[in-house]
């Protein structure tokens, strides 16, 4: 699955001037700058669209379905997110007419589905007290965040269809029946304020197939809607206008996300806030809340990257619109009955999709984590981004994972310290024209200095942690010494191979051994010339 | 980090991030997270200063919370659910349910408390990694 990930954005390198604001804003550190332009680390991206919002050059483009694709179906039903109604100072009816004038043959309402879904949430939550706090699953980015970063919390995600899916299913049935066409000839299109819905349409967590066929962007539709509102024409398609004040409240943070009483829900918005709350849940806290309603965008869905209007104006308008609509329209008894038939449930449980670990086996992961820490200790920790990674920690991670070179950091690698430079083992091997005969998995180990001696007790007394030890001894005891003194590696000079026992033990204890054809004098000369130093005495 | 509530929880978050990066199975991460968070909060609430250390070998995850603080006079009593010496201020923040120590023990495979009254406490939380390493 990880090989063919879809993410709803493209990079326009011609527009990019390398400001790197996208690099810093990404909440999951999924961007790297390579050759001056951003690149996506796909497994880390959760489709939040923060990079799209922050780029003033518009060099990161959201991917939604283009409007001309609407011609693929006999009927095209718009299922507008409630945010759409807040984008222009018009009534819900006028906005729906504008949709019908912009290429849709039918319009559906999402409020009834919101109300049904919220009732399903209320029932489910009361039946599953042992898993409190449960996590609302209507924001695809939050779901993806939980899958990637909180695998132990996936079983708290509500296994219920979000309102857009419930609305899409009802819309297809209605239009197919009303118009006498096959359900497959009906295209059900979400009018979306964010590109993450594209991902949930292509691959909806917990569903075999989404009830939606496509998503078009509010921003793409906006010019057409604006002119349709200015020059209204007679309405042409079918409409089931049933929006309610409650449904509209779904558009903003703290508006409404279930029928649960306010005091049993914890509402959180903005990914950095969501991450802190999920950390708390993972630590075993917040169990006194029934539901956590989390949204990726700080202002809620009105703040989506594809919304046009200022989110605060949009919310104010939504509040005004609620005054013009009926409060609610759900038939609770009917929904409770339908809940029992299972029709609000997803097909399967949502599975975790964690980022691949540093190494497949624990020993390797521990070793790489050690290298990461040791590299990080030598970095300036100013998160300047010059290396192309968003933080020094992300850079250290990239280096030990093999996706970045130490040299990319202008401060740390081979930085001139009082004690000379540091270099990694593979560089030592190259400089000594040698080869690594044991401990290969530590090839990126950092060497901090050197010591040369053929007397074991001298090495025990005087070599420093992280030193390279140059010697002609080749028996098993050299491995024990290197291991106890935590030396970076042993260099065997003049082409001397380690004895079998030494080789076996070195593999067991993870002590790297380099064999070089050069003499001791030549080895030390070359490494010293490259900047490696011994202990000042 | 004693009594600095603004950054409380940060150490356990760092521990979790490291374990996840190393591919430790989700259920184990969660157990360590709960225990580490409780240990961290005990240091924040009761000690003057302290340090959380994470050690990982292929067989075991060890979190050690060592503090300089008042120590625990009666460890057996402190282990009892509901027993707490948290102040009213702390209770107002939702701490001090008296579940911390037993919560740590419940999530640990190996749990030890070394304490000297007037000097400090070291809590040792060991969680066994399954044979065969990460999932």
Interface residues (C-beta under 8 A of the other chain):
Chain A: X149 X151 X152 X279 X280 X282 X283 X284 X285 X352 X354 X355 X356 X357 X358 X359 X360 X361 X362 X363 X365 X366 X369 X397
Chain B: X9 X12 X13 X16 X18 X20 X21 X22 X23 X26 X27 X29 X30 X33 X34 X36 X37 X38 X56 X57 X58 X103 X129 X133 X134
